[in-house]
C-alpha cells in the first residue's frame, strides 16, 4: 500500500515536470521556437521599392530605376564546391582561385550585384542550393556627364549620396516590401503562395524646372570654351527672371571634377558687382549724364593707386559703367552711406543662403562695415573684398531683370505620387529690393555696356541685351594674383521684358585675361542659339 502510494506520487511528479516543460515550450517559449522554426524553413526576401524618377520640366527622364537582381552564395549548402567555384568564375568573369577562396571560407558572400534577368538565370542554372538572389534596383542616368553635378548619384544601397539625389532622398526613396519563401531540406528557396508578403511602394517622382534643351546648349558651349581657354572649370546658369526658375545649371571641370561650383564655390565678383554701386548711386541722386573725371585713369586712396584699363578722360556716369571704370566707382562711392550700402547688398541677397534645394551651398562673405578703412571700401565699390557664389550673383541681376523684386531660386517644379500631384511650385517673392523705376534705369545703363562698352561681344541683332562682364584677380597666398583670374558675365534679354538671364564663369582661363573676350562671346553664342530655337519670337539673324 505504501509502495503504491510512493509510486503514484513519483509518477505524479514526473508527469508534473513533463507537462510543466511542455507548457514552458508551447506557451511561454512559443514565440521563440516558432521564430526558430521559421528561420529553418522560411526565408524573408526583401523587395526594394523603386526609387522615384527625376524628369526635366517637359517630362523627359533624367534619372530612372530599373529592376535588377543581386546574387549571393551560402557555401555550406553547396553540393560540389569545386564545381560551384568554377561555374561562378565562368559567369562572373572572376578568377576561379579568387572565387574558391571565398567558397572555402564557408561564409555567406555576394557573388554579383545589380545584374539583369538574363544573367540571373545563368547563375540559377548552376543548380546548386547555395546560390540565391534578391531583388534589386539599378539607378540609370540619361546624359550623365551633363547632369552629374546637378542630379548627383546613389550609393549601392540606392540612397542618394550627392546632389539632388541626396537632398531629395526622402522624397525619391521607395518603401521596401517583402516575400516569404519556403526552404527545402537542402536550403534551396522557392515561393509558397500561403505565406505572407508585402508589396513595395515606389518613391515619388520629381519634375525639375530644368529644360533639357537649354541644359545641352549651356553644357556644350561651356565645355568647348573650357578646352579652348584651358581653364580649371566652367560654370553657368540660365534662369527665368520673372519666376526664379532655374532652366539650366552646368558645371564642367577637369579630371572628373564633379563639384557643383555654381552653388558651393565662393569667389570675388569683380566688376559684375558694379551693379550694386550703380544701383545705389541712382537711388541717391546720380543721373546718367552726370560727368566724372577719371583722373587720367588712376586715383590714389591712402597711398594706394587704383587703375583703369586705360585713360577714359571725362565721361558721363552711364559711360563710366559701360567702360567699367574703377576710378569712377571709387570717386562715386566716397559719397555713399556705408551702412545703407551694406543694407542694399543684403537686400540683393549677398551674404545669405538662397535656400535652393542643393546640399553644400556657400553663403558668401561680406566684410564688417564698421571695420572697413577707406581703401577697403574703395575697392569694394568695384567688387574686391567680398565673396559670392554664382547663384547669388545671378539672382542679384535677377532683381533688376524682375523690376526690382528678388525671388527665391526654384529647381523643383512638381512632385507626383503616381498620377497624383502632391506639390507644385509657385514663384516665391522674397522682397522688393529697389523701386521699379530704378530697376528700369539700371537696365538701360547695362544695355549701354553691350552697345558701346566692355560687353560688345555679347550683342545680339534686333534683341536688346543688358549685361555686365567681370574680371577678378584670385587671392593666392594672401595676395592678389596678376595671372590667376576668374572671368564672369551676367546678362539678360530682351532687356525690356526679359525671358532669360544667363550667368557664366571661367576659373583661371589661360588664353584670355578679360571677361569681355572670354565670357562675353560665350554668352552671345548661347543666347543666339536660344533665339534661333524660338525664331518666331526672336528675329535674330
C-alpha positions in Angstrom: 0.0 0.0 0.0 2.8 2.4 0.9 4.7 1.3 -2.2 1.7 2.0 -4.4 1.3 5.5 -2.9 5.0 6.2 -3.4 4.8 5.1 -7.0 1.8 7.2 -7.6 3.5 10.3 -6.1 6.6 9.5 -8.2 4.5 9.2 -11.4 2.7 12.4 -10.5 5.9 14.3 -10.1 7.3 13.0 -13.3 4.0 14.0 -15.1 4.1 17.4 -13.4 7.7 18.0 -14.6 6.9 16.7 -18.1 3.7 18.8 -18.6 5.3 21.8 -17.0 8.1 21.5 -19.5 5.6 21.2 -22.3 3.8 24.2 -21.0 7.1 26.1 -20.9 7.9 25.2 -24.5 4.5 25.5 -26.1 3.2 28.5 -24.2 6.0 30.5 -22.6 8.6 29.9 -25.3 6.2 29.6 -28.1 7.3 32.8 -30.0 11.0 31.8 -29.6 10.6 28.3 -31.0 8.2 29.5 -33.7 10.7 32.0 -34.9 13.5 29.4 -34.8 11.4 27.0 -36.8 10.5 29.7 -39.4 14.2 30.6 -39.7 14.9 27.0 -40.6 12.0 26.5 -43.0 11.4 30.1 -44.3 13.4 32.9 -45.8 12.3 36.5 -45.9 13.2 38.2 -49.2 13.3 42.0 -49.2 11.9 43.6 -52.3 13.1 47.2 -52.7 10.6 49.8 -53.5 11.5 51.5 -56.8 13.2 54.9 -56.4 11.2 57.8 -57.8 12.2 59.1 -61.3 13.6 62.5 -62.0 12.3 64.4 -65.1 13.0 67.7 -66.7 10.2 70.3 -67.0 8.9 68.7 -70.1 8.7 65.2 -68.7 11.9 63.9 -70.3 13.5 61.3 -68.0 16.8 62.2 -66.4 17.1 59.5 -63.7 15.2 56.3 -63.6 15.3 53.0 -61.6 15.4 49.6 -63.4 14.5 46.3 -61.8 17.6 44.1 -61.4 19.0 41.3 -59.1 21.9 40.6 -56.8 23.3 37.1 -56.5 24.5 35.6 -53.2 26.2 32.4 -52.1 26.0 30.4 -48.9 28.8 27.8 -49.4 27.8 25.5 -46.6 24.8 24.3 -48.6 26.8 23.5 -51.7 26.8 20.0 -53.2 30.1 20.4 -55.1 32.2 23.4 -54.1 34.8 22.9 -56.8 32.1 22.9 -59.5 30.4 25.8 -57.8 33.6 28.0 -57.8 34.3 27.0 -61.5 30.7 27.9 -62.6 30.7 31.2 -60.7 34.1 32.2 -62.2 32.8 31.5 -65.8 29.7 33.6 -65.4 31.2 36.5 -63.4 34.5 36.7 -65.2 36.4 36.5 -61.9 39.4 34.2 -61.4 38.5 30.7 -60.2 41.1 30.8 -57.5 39.7 34.0 -56.2 36.2 32.5 -56.1 37.5 29.3 -54.5 39.0 31.3 -51.6 35.5 32.7 -50.8 33.8 29.3 -51.2 36.3 27.6 -48.9 35.6 30.1 -46.1 32.2 28.6 -45.9 30.7 32.0 -45.2 27.9 34.0 -46.9 29.1 36.3 -49.7 27.7 38.4 -52.5 28.6 37.0 -55.9 27.5 39.9 -58.0 25.2 42.8 -57.6 22.7 44.7 -59.9 22.6 42.2 -62.8 19.8 41.8 -65.3 17.4 38.9 -65.6 19.4 37.0 -68.3 22.5 36.9 -66.2 20.5 36.0 -63.1 19.1 33.0 -64.9 22.6 31.9 -65.8 23.6 31.8 -62.1 20.4 29.8 -61.3 21.3 27.3 -64.0 24.3 26.3 -61.8 21.6 24.3 -59.9 23.4 24.5 -56.6 21.3 25.2 -53.4 24.0 27.6 -52.1 23.1 30.1 -54.9 20.3 32.5 -54.3 19.2 36.0 -55.3 17.5 39.1 -54.1 15.5 41.7 -56.0 17.4 44.9 -56.5 17.2 48.3 -58.3 19.7 49.9 -60.7 19.7 53.7 -61.0 20.2 54.8 -64.5 21.1 58.3 -65.7 20.4 59.8 -69.1 23.2 62.1 -70.4 25.0 61.6 -67.1 28.0 63.8 -67.9 25.7 66.8 -68.5 23.8 66.3 -65.2 26.3 64.7 -62.8 26.8 67.8 -60.7 23.1 68.7 -60.6 21.4 65.3 -60.0 24.3 63.6 -58.3 24.2 59.8 -57.7 23.1 57.0 -55.4 25.2 54.6 -53.4 25.0 50.8 -53.6 22.1 50.8 -51.2 20.0 53.1 -53.5 20.3 56.0 -51.2 21.3 59.4 -52.5 24.9 60.4 -51.7 25.3 63.6 -53.9 23.4 66.4 -55.5 19.6 66.3 -55.7 19.6 62.5 -55.1 20.9 63.3 -51.6 18.9 66.4 -51.0 15.6 64.8 -52.1 16.4 61.3 -50.8 13.3 61.1 -48.5 11.0 62.1 -51.4 12.6 59.8 -54.0 13.1 56.7 -51.8 10.5 54.0 -52.1 9.3 51.8 -49.2 10.6 48.2 -49.3 8.3 45.2 -49.3 9.0 41.5 -48.7 8.0 38.0 -49.7 8.4 34.9 -47.6 9.9 31.9 -49.4 9.9 28.2 -48.3 13.2 26.4 -47.7 13.6 22.8 -48.6 15.9 20.4 -46.6 18.8 21.3 -48.9 18.5 25.0 -48.2 17.1 26.0 -51.6 14.2 28.5 -51.6 11.0 28.6 -53.5 7.8 30.7 -53.4 4.9 29.4 -51.4 1.5 31.0 -52.0 0.2 30.7 -48.5 3.0 32.8 -46.9 2.6 36.5 -46.3 4.0 39.2 -48.4 4.1 43.0 -48.6 4.3 44.8 -51.9 6.9 47.5 -52.2 5.8 51.1 -52.7 7.7 53.3 -55.2 9.1 56.7 -54.3 7.6 59.9 -55.6 8.6 61.3 -59.0 10.3 64.8 -59.2 9.9 67.2 -62.1 12.6 69.8 -62.2 12.5 73.3 -63.7 15.4 72.3 -65.9 14.9 72.4 -69.6 16.9 69.6 -71.2 17.5 71.5 -74.4 18.8 74.6 -72.6 20.9 72.4 -70.4 22.5 70.9 -73.5 23.1 74.3 -75.1 24.8 75.7 -72.0 26.8 72.5 -71.4 28.2 72.3 -75.0 29.2 76.0 -75.0 30.9 75.8 -71.6 32.7 72.6 -72.4 34.0 73.9 -75.7 35.3 77.1 -74.2 36.8 75.3 -71.2 39.0 73.3 -73.6 39.8 76.4 -75.7 40.7 78.5 -72.7 42.4 75.7 -70.8 40.5 76.8 -67.7 40.3 74.9 -64.4 36.5 74.8 -64.6 33.5 76.5 -66.1 30.1 77.0 -64.6 26.8 78.5 -65.8 23.1 79.2 -65.2 20.1 80.0 -67.2 17.1 81.3 -65.3 13.7 82.8 -65.9 13.9 86.2 -64.2 10.1 86.6 -63.6 9.8 83.3 -61.6 13.3 82.5 -60.4 13.1 79.1 -62.1 16.4 77.5 -63.0 16.2 76.4 -66.6 19.8 75.1 -66.8 22.7 74.6 -64.4 26.0 73.3 -65.6 29.5 72.6 -64.1 32.3 71.4 -66.3 35.8 70.7 -64.9 39.0 68.9 -65.5 40.0 65.4 -64.2 36.5 64.1 -63.4 35.6 67.2 -61.4 32.0 66.6 -60.1 31.8 69.6 -57.8 28.8 71.9 -58.0 30.8 75.1 -58.5 27.6 77.2 -59.1 26.4 76.7 -55.6 29.3 75.5 -53.5 32.2 77.8 -54.5 32.9 81.4 -53.4 34.8 84.0 -55.4 35.3 87.7 -55.6 32.8 89.0 -58.2 35.0 91.8 -59.6 33.2 94.3 -62.0 29.9 92.3 -62.1 29.5 93.7 -58.5 29.4 97.3 -60.0 25.7 96.5 -60.4 25.3 97.4 -56.7 27.4 100.6 -57.0 25.4 101.6 -60.0 22.1 100.9 -58.3 23.0 102.7 -55.0 24.2 105.8 -56.9 21.0 106.1 -58.9 19.0 105.7 -55.7 20.9 108.6 -54.2 20.6 111.2 -56.9 23.2 110.3 -59.6 22.0 110.9 -63.1 23.0 109.1 -66.2 24.6 112.2 -67.8 26.5 113.4 -64.7 30.2 114.0 -65.6 33.0 112.2 -63.9 36.7 113.0 -64.4 38.6 109.7 -64.3 41.9 111.5 -63.4 43.8 110.1 -66.4 43.0 106.5 -65.4 44.5 106.4 -61.9 43.4 107.5 -58.4 45.2 107.3 -55.0 43.4 106.3 -51.9 45.5 106.3 -48.7 48.7 105.8 -50.7 47.3 103.0 -52.8 46.9 103.5 -56.6 43.8 102.2 -58.3 44.0 101.9 -62.1 41.6 101.8 -65.0 42.2 99.6 -68.1 43.0 102.9 -69.9 42.5 106.6 -69.6 38.8 107.3 -70.4 39.1 111.0 -69.6 35.9 112.8 -68.6 32.9 110.5 -69.0 29.3 110.5 -68.1 28.1 108.3 -65.3 26.5 106.0 -67.9 29.7 105.8 -69.9 31.7 105.0 -66.7 29.6 101.9 -66.2 29.7 101.0 -69.9 33.5 101.1 -69.9 33.8 99.6 -66.3 35.9 102.4 -64.9 37.3 101.5 -61.4 38.3 105.1 -60.8 34.8 106.4 -61.4 33.4 103.8 -59.0 35.9 104.9 -56.3 35.0 108.6 -56.8 31.3 107.9 -56.7 31.5 105.7 -53.6 33.1 108.5 -51.5 29.6 110.0 -51.0 28.0 106.7 -50.0 26.5 106.0 -46.6 28.3 102.8 -45.9 25.6 101.3 -43.6 22.9 101.9 -46.2 25.1 100.5 -49.0 25.6 97.3 -47.0 21.8 97.1 -46.4 21.3 97.2 -50.2 23.8 94.4 -50.6 21.8 92.3 -48.2 18.5 93.3 -50.0 20.1 91.9 -53.2 20.8 88.6 -51.4 24.6 88.8 -50.8 25.9 87.2 -47.7 22.9 85.0 -47.3 21.9 81.5 -48.4 19.5 81.5 -51.3 17.6 78.4 -50.0 18.0 76.5 -53.2 17.5 72.7 -52.9 21.1 71.7 -53.2 23.5 70.4 -50.5 26.6 72.4 -49.6 25.5 75.9 -50.6 28.2 78.5 -49.8 26.9 81.6 -48.0 29.5 84.1 -49.3 31.3 86.5 -47.1 30.7 90.2 -46.6 33.2 92.4 -44.7 32.3 94.1 -41.4 31.2 97.6 -42.5 32.4 99.2 -39.2 35.9 97.7 -39.7 36.4 98.9 -43.3 39.0 101.5 -43.9 38.9 103.9 -46.9 40.9 101.8 -49.3 38.9 98.6 -48.5 35.6 100.4 -49.1 37.0 101.9 -52.3 37.9 98.5 -53.7 34.6 97.1 -52.5 32.9 99.5 -54.9 34.4 97.5 -57.9 34.0 94.0 -56.4 37.0 93.3 -54.2 36.9 92.3 -50.5 33.7 90.2 -50.6 32.8 86.7 -51.9 29.7 85.4 -53.5 28.7 82.2 -55.3 27.5 82.2 -58.9 23.9 81.6 -57.9 23.9 84.6 -55.6 25.4 86.8 -58.3 22.9 85.6 -60.8 19.9 86.4 -58.5 21.3 89.9 -57.8 20.9 90.5 -61.5 17.5 88.8 -61.4 16.4 91.6 -59.0 16.9 94.2 -61.7 15.6 92.0 -64.5 12.5 91.4 -62.5 11.7 95.0 -61.9 13.4 95.3 -58.5 12.0 92.1 -56.8 14.2 89.3 -55.5 12.8 85.8 -55.9 13.9 82.5 -54.4 15.7 80.2 -56.8 13.5 77.3 -57.8 14.8 73.9 -59.1 11.8 71.7 -58.2 8.7 72.3 -60.3 6.4 69.4 -59.2 6.4 66.3 -57.1 4.0 63.4 -58.1 2.9 60.3 -56.2 1.9 58.1 -59.1 -0.6 60.1 -61.1 -1.4 62.5 -58.2 0.4 65.8 -57.9 1.3 66.3 -54.3 3.4 69.5 -54.7 3.6 72.2 -57.4 5.9 75.2 -57.0 4.9 78.8 -57.3 7.2 81.8 -57.7 8.3 82.9 -54.2 8.9 86.6 -53.8 11.4 87.3 -51.1 11.4 91.1 -51.1 11.4 94.3 -53.2 15.0 95.4 -53.2 14.6 98.6 -55.3 11.9 100.6 -57.0 10.8 99.6 -60.5 11.9 102.9 -61.9 15.4 102.4 -60.6 15.5 98.9 -62.0 14.5 100.2 -65.4 17.2 102.9 -65.3 19.8 100.2 -64.3 18.7 98.0 -67.2 19.1 100.9 -69.6 22.7 101.5 -68.4 23.5 97.8 -68.6 22.4 97.9 -72.2 25.0 100.6 -72.9 27.6 98.1 -71.6 26.7 95.8 -74.5 26.0 98.5 -77.1 29.2 100.6 -76.7 31.2 99.3 -73.8 33.1 96.3 -72.4 30.3 93.8 -73.4 30.0 94.5 -77.1 31.0 90.9 -78.0 27.7 89.8 -76.4 25.4 91.9 -78.6 22.5 90.3 -80.5 20.9 91.6 -83.7 17.4 93.1 -83.1 17.3 91.8 -79.4 18.5 94.3 -76.8 20.8 92.8 -74.1 21.5 94.1 -70.7 24.8 92.7 -69.2 28.0 93.2 -67.3 31.3 91.4 -67.6 33.6 91.0 -64.6 37.3 90.0 -64.3 38.5 89.4 -60.8 42.0 88.6 -59.6 42.2 85.5 -57.4 43.8 85.7 -54.0 46.8 83.4 -53.8 48.7 83.2 -50.5 47.0 86.3 -49.2 47.8 88.5 -52.3 46.0 89.3 -55.5 47.5 87.4 -58.4 48.3 89.0 -61.7 48.0 85.8 -63.6 45.2 83.7 -61.9 41.8 85.2 -62.6 38.1 84.4 -62.6 36.0 85.8 -65.5 32.2 86.2 -65.2 29.5 87.5 -67.5 25.9 88.1 -66.4 23.2 89.3 -68.8 19.5 89.1 -69.7 17.3 89.6 -72.8 15.1 91.0 -74.2 16.2 93.9 -71.9 12.7 95.5 -71.8 10.9 92.3 -70.7 13.5 89.5 -70.0 12.7 85.9 -70.8 16.2 84.6 -70.0 19.0 85.5 -67.7 22.4 83.8 -68.3 25.4 83.8 -66.0 28.7 82.1 -66.8 32.1 82.0 -65.3 35.6 80.5 -66.0 38.2 79.8 -63.4 41.8 80.6 -64.4 41.4 80.8 -68.2 44.9 80.7 -69.8 44.2 82.1 -73.3 42.2 85.3 -72.5 42.6 87.6 -69.5 39.4 89.5 -69.7 35.7 88.5 -69.3 34.9 90.8 -72.3 36.9 88.4 -74.6 36.5 85.0 -72.9 33.0 85.0 -71.4 31.0 87.6 -73.5 31.3 85.6 -76.8 30.1 82.5 -75.0 27.0 84.4 -73.7 26.3 85.6 -77.2 26.6 82.0 -78.6 24.2 80.6 -76.0 21.7 83.5 -76.4 21.8 83.2 -80.3 21.1 79.5 -80.1 18.1 80.1 -77.8 16.8 82.8 -80.1 17.1 80.6 -83.2 15.2 77.8 -81.5 12.4 80.3 -80.8 12.7 82.0 -84.1 9.0 83.0 -84.2 9.6 85.1 -81.0 13.1 86.4 -81.7 14.0 87.7 -85.1 17.8 87.1 -84.8 20.0 86.8 -87.9 
